Amino acid sequence: MLGAVAGYVVPILRFSALTCALISALALSACAGDGVLVGESYITDPFAQGGVVETSALPETVKLVGEAKLQFSQGHYGLAIDAYSKSIEKDSLNPDAWLGLAASYDQIGRFDQADKAYGKVQELIGPTPSVLNNLGYSYLLRGNLDKARGTLAAAYHGDPGNPYIVNNIEILNERLVNLGHPPMVMN
């Protein structure tokens, strides 16, 4: 499943539903199932209904981000970093690529590089709930529970119904309780 891997939300922010469907079909052509979660939207996989997708019509950056998300979802973080980096070389203003790059760097423990990518994505689109959620999860990975608490609280207040944010708060609370600290309470 794309979009919700290891506590991250990697939303597709700038593309139409048709383009998202094409990306999903490209990235998941070998997968079974009727649909796929991309970002925070469930869309139908055209291949599941016998549809044919002409991938040569997709912009190269869209293909690269789709490939990067597939690599990330399969745990191939180095390959995801390569694909996100290539996408950024072609379009340095793509927030999806920067956010995915940050999450990929988090997974290999390159928090210095992740911080640079989080900084760039925030320059581009600001501290959106999805960006704050990913950054909060990054702080969880680093063991910085105070920063994780504050960042996830800001993400939650921006989008209290977001299941990815709620999930990361639950992960944080589990760690806090295991360490003998009070859990984060959201109102």
Secondary structure as GFF3:
##gff-version 3
##sequence-region A 1 187
A	DSSP	beta_strand	4	5	.	.	.	ID=ss1
A	DSSP	beta_strand	8	9	.	.	.	ID=ss2
A	DSSP	alpha_helix	17	27	.	.	.	ID=ss3
A	DSSP	beta_strand	35	38	.	.	.	ID=ss4
A	DSSP	beta_strand	41	44	.	.	.	ID=ss5
A	DSSP	three_ten_helix	46	49	.	.	.	ID=ss6
A	DSSP	three_ten_helix	55	57	.	.	.	ID=ss7
A	DSSP	alpha_helix	60	73	.	.	.	ID=ss8
A	DSSP	alpha_helix	77	90	.	.	.	ID=ss9
A	DSSP	alpha_helix	95	107	.	.	.	ID=ss10
A	DSSP	alpha_helix	111	125	.	.	.	ID=ss11
A	DSSP	alpha_helix	129	142	.	.	.	ID=ss12
A	DSSP	alpha_helix	145	158	.	.	.	ID=ss13
A	DSSP	alpha_helix	163	178	.	.	.	ID=ss14
###
